[in-house]
């Protein structure tokens, strides 16, 4: 059996990797992938604690997080396509579409 602490440590490493990717990188696609890594880290935690506590609530919550991640990826990729087609910018810092 793998101890719960191993799952929590793996989840923390993945979450920190995603957080560093969001904070440091400026490319749209890398930021979007980093957010997905952070959501997957949360899913690992939910499923690990669900298994440890013999409850299905964590696994059900993980399914909702997966659905939210799919929606986030679809909307994020749509925004990226619109920005790239308009040749506005490829850098997160250069996009100011919502400013008047």
NUMAR-136473 format. One line per 2 residues: number of its first residue (from 1); their letters; for each residue x, y, z of N, C-alpha, C. Coordinates in Angstrom, 3 decimals. Example, Ala and Ser with C-alpha at 12.3 -4.5 7.8 and 13.67 -1.06 7.14 Angstrom:
1	AS	13.190:-5.690:7.800:12.300:-4.500:7.800:13.200:-3.300:7.800 ~ 12.850:-2.250:7.080:13.670:-1.060:7.140:12.900:0.030:7.870 $
***
This chain:
1	XX	0.833:-1.191:0.000:0.000:0.000:0.000:0.876:1.252:0.000 ~ 0.470:2.203:-0.791:1.156:3.491:-0.832:0.536:4.376:0.235 $
3	XX	1.347:4.991:1.082:0.774:5.822:2.152:0.140:7.105:1.597 ~ -0.764:7.655:2.379:-1.459:8.883:1.994:-0.490:10.039:1.824 $
5	XX	0.557:10.064:2.614:1.520:11.162:2.545:2.216:11.222:1.177 ~ 2.381:10.086:0.517:2.999:10.078:-0.806:2.093:10.770:-1.829 $
7	XX	0.797:10.501:-1.727:-0.151:11.166:-2.629:-0.197:12.668:-2.370 ~ -0.184:13.036:-1.110:-0.225:14.465:-0.769:1.057:15.158:-1.226 $
9	XX	2.187:14.485:-1.087:3.454:15.067:-1.538:3.474:15.217:-3.059 ~ 3.002:14.215:-3.784:2.923:14.299:-5.239:2.001:15.432:-5.662 $
11	XX	0.870:15.542:-4.982:-0.070:16.611:-5.291:0.526:17.985:-5.018 ~ 1.251:18.117:-3.934:1.887:19.402:-3.617:2.944:19.766:-4.652 $
13	XX	3.717:18.777:-5.090:4.736:19.034:-6.108:4.087:19.472:-7.415 ~ 3.021:18.773:-7.823:2.332:19.153:-9.054:1.696:20.540:-8.939 $
15	XX	1.093:20.828:-7.793:0.455:22.133:-7.616:1.487:23.253:-7.657 ~ 2.617:23.056:-7.010:3.655:24.085:-7.016:4.245:24.257:-8.425 $
17	XX	4.380:23.168:-9.166:4.850:23.263:-10.545:3.885:24.092:-11.387 ~ 2.599:23.835:-11.238:1.601:24.614:-11.966:1.579:26.068:-11.542 $
19	XX	1.700:26.321:-10.249:1.697:27.695:-9.752:2.901:28.473:-10.269 ~ 4.054:27.840:-10.272:5.253:28.495:-10.802:5.087:28.762:-12.300 $
21	XX	4.479:27.810:-13.011:4.239:28.012:-14.444:3.304:29.166:-14.719 ~ 2.280:29.331:-13.894:1.346:30.451:-14.076:2.021:31.775:-13.755 $
23	XX	2.818:31.799:-12.706:3.422:33.062:-12.271:4.607:33.493:-13.124 ~ 5.374:32.555:-13.638:6.606:32.906:-14.346:6.400:33.011:-15.853 $
25	XX	5.708:32.063:-16.443:5.574:32.021:-17.897:4.585:33.071:-18.390 ~ 4.778:33.520:-19.610:3.910:34.536:-20.193:3.231:34.064:-21.471 $
27	XX	3.482:32.838:-21.882:2.839:32.293:-23.067:1.452:31.780:-22.686 ~ 0.461:32.054:-23.547:-0.921:31.653:-23.266:-1.050:30.158:-23.024 $
29	XX	-0.484:29.378:-23.899:-0.674:27.932:-23.841:0.008:27.341:-22.615 ~ 1.163:27.832:-22.254:1.852:27.319:-21.072:1.090:27.684:-19.805 $
31	XX	0.533:28.885:-19.764:-0.280:29.271:-18.604:-1.510:28.376:-18.500 ~ -2.151:28.089:-19.627:-3.325:27.219:-19.624:-2.958:25.807:-19.175 $
33	XX	-1.822:25.289:-19.637:-1.380:23.961:-19.201:-1.033:23.952:-17.720 ~ -0.485:25.039:-17.222:-0.147:25.112:-15.796:-1.402:25.094:-14.929 $
35	XX	-2.444:25.754:-15.387:-3.716:25.717:-14.650:-4.274:24.294:-14.650 ~ -4.150:23.594:-15.764:-4.607:22.203:-15.826:-3.806:21.317:-14.865 $
37	XX	-2.518:21.552:-14.747:-1.694:20.788:-13.806:-2.163:21.044:-12.378 ~ -2.505:22.291:-12.068:-2.991:22.607:-10.719:-4.326:21.914:-10.439 $
39	XX	-5.211:21.867:-11.421:-6.485:21.176:-11.229:-6.283:19.669:-11.058 ~ -5.335:19.105:-11.790:-5.042:17.676:-11.629:-4.437:17.374:-10.268 $
41	XX	-3.655:18.301:-9.727:-3.117:18.119:-8.376:-4.251:18.091:-7.356 ~ -5.234:18.951:-7.549:-6.390:18.933:-6.651:-7.158:17.617:-6.781 $
43	XX	-7.260:17.100:-7.991:-7.943:15.818:-8.190:-7.216:14.675:-7.488 ~ -5.900:14.682:-7.534:-5.139:13.634:-6.843:-5.425:13.681:-5.349 $
45	XX	-5.452:14.876:-4.795:-5.769:15.018:-3.370:-7.172:14.524:-3.065 ~ -8.134:14.911:-3.870:-9.518:14.494:-3.625:-9.672:12.985:-3.660 $
47	XX	-9.095:12.349:-4.658:-9.228:10.895:-4.789:-8.449:10.172:-3.698 ~ -7.278:10.669:-3.329:-6.486:10.024:-2.280:-7.212:10.078:-0.940 $
49	XX	-7.733:11.244:-0.590:-8.462:11.339:0.678:-9.772:10.565:0.633 ~ -10.386:10.505:-0.528:-11.605:9.716:-0.666:-11.327:8.236:-0.419 $
51	XX	-10.229:7.750:-0.961:-9.856:6.347:-0.737:-9.468:6.106:0.722 ~ -8.745:7.052:1.301:-8.287:6.907:2.683:-9.460:6.910:3.660 $
53	XX	-10.477:7.721:3.398:-11.626:7.838:4.301:-12.777:6.913:3.925 ~ -12.612:6.090:2.886:-13.665:5.187:2.397:-14.959:5.924:2.113 $
55	XX	-14.848:6.996:1.364:-15.999:7.808:0.999:-15.957:8.078:-0.495 ~ -17.108:8.156:-1.089:-17.181:8.450:-2.522:-17.306:9.944:-2.799 $
57	XX	-17.402:10.753:-1.772:-17.602:12.193:-1.958:-16.412:12.834:-2.666 ~ -15.209:12.424:-2.344:-14.024:12.983:-2.987:-13.948:12.625:-4.457 $
59	XX	-14.336:11.404:-4.792:-14.308:10.996:-6.191:-15.389:11.706:-6.994 ~ -16.528:11.939:-6.381:-17.586:12.700:-7.038:-17.147:14.142:-7.257 $
61	XX	-16.484:14.713:-6.272:-15.964:16.075:-6.417:-14.898:16.132:-7.504 ~ -14.091:15.088:-7.612:-13.068:15.040:-8.657:-13.708:15.026:-10.043 $
63	XX	-14.842:14.358:-10.185:-15.542:14.372:-11.468:-16.017:15.780:-11.818 ~ -16.500:16.527:-10.838:-16.908:17.909:-11.087:-15.700:18.769:-11.468 $
65	XX	-14.573:18.544:-10.825:-13.361:19.301:-11.162:-12.913:18.974:-12.577 ~ -13.043:17.720:-12.992:-12.690:17.340:-14.359:-13.603:18.042:-15.359 $
67	XX	-14.894:18.123:-15.045:-15.828:18.826:-15.929:-15.491:20.313:-16.012 ~ -15.152:20.908:-14.889:-14.766:22.318:-14.881:-13.483:22.519:-15.678 $
69	XX	-12.535:21.599:-15.566:-11.281:21.702:-16.308:-11.530:21.595:-17.815 ~ -12.466:20.745:-18.210:-12.782:20.628:-19.637:-13.389:21.924:-20.162 $
71	XX	-14.285:22.517:-19.393:-14.867:23.792:-19.793:-13.834:24.901:-19.841 ~ -12.956:24.914:-18.867:-11.893:25.925:-18.823:-10.967:25.773:-20.017 $
73	XX	-10.647:24.558:-20.391:-9.774:24.331:-21.544:-10.460:24.776:-22.831 ~ -11.737:24.484:-22.968:-12.459:24.883:-24.189:-12.533:26.398:-24.318 $
75	XX	-12.894:27.076:-23.236:-12.994:28.533:-23.273:-11.610:29.158:-23.448 ~ -10.627:28.640:-22.747:-9.265:29.165:-22.862:-8.705:29.009:-24.265 $
77	XX	-8.912:27.854:-24.872:-8.422:27.654:-26.232:-9.166:28.523:-27.229 ~ -10.458:28.746:-27.009:-11.215:29.642:-27.887:-10.662:31.066:-27.810 $
79	XX	-10.357:31.513:-26.615:-9.785:32.852:-26.449:-8.411:32.931:-27.113 ~ -7.614:31.893:-26.959:-6.285:31.871:-27.579:-6.400:31.928:-29.099 $
81	XX	-7.339:31.195:-29.675:-7.521:31.201:-31.129:-7.932:32.586:-31.618 ~ -8.840:33.248:-30.909:-9.265:34.596:-31.309:-8.089:35.569:-31.243 $
83	XX	-7.287:35.472:-30.212:-6.149:36.379:-30.068:-5.101:36.104:-31.147 ~ -4.829:34.828:-31.434:-3.830:34.508:-32.445:-4.302:34.871:-33.849 $
85	XX	-5.600:34.709:-34.126:-6.107:35.072:-35.453:-6.022:36.566:-35.698 ~ -6.281:37.337:-34.654:-6.183:38.780:-34.784:-4.760:39.278:-34.742 $
87	XX	-3.818:38.365:-34.519:-2.393:38.698:-34.403:-2.167:39.848:-33.429 ~ -2.906:39.800:-32.332:-2.793:40.849:-31.328:-1.504:40.672:-30.538 $
89	XX	-1.316:39.490:-29.963:-0.112:39.233:-29.182:-0.037:37.752:-28.860 ~ 1.167:37.305:-28.556:1.346:35.933:-28.074:1.772:35.929:-26.619 $
91	XX	1.886:37.089:-26.036:2.338:37.236:-24.662:1.157:37.674:-23.797 ~ 1.022:37.091:-22.631:-0.089:37.427:-21.744:-0.041:38.890:-21.336 $
93	XX	1.132:39.437:-21.153:1.263:40.823:-20.722:0.857:41.821:-21.805 ~ 0.924:41.436:-23.064:0.640:42.364:-24.145:-0.836:42.456:-24.507 $
95	XX	-1.645:41.545:-24.009:-3.064:41.540:-24.368:-3.817:42.479:-23.438 ~ -4.485:43.440:-24.037:-5.314:44.362:-23.257:-6.647:44.581:-23.964 $
97	XX	-7.277:43.497:-24.405:-8.533:43.574:-25.147:-9.678:44.133:-24.316 ~ -9.654:43.935:-23.015:-10.775:44.350:-22.184:-10.634:45.800:-21.708 $
99	XX	-9.543:46.446:-22.051:-9.371:47.845:-21.680:-10.045:48.728:-22.713 ~ -10.558:49.853:-22.286:-11.200:50.786:-23.214:-10.213:51.701:-23.789 $
***
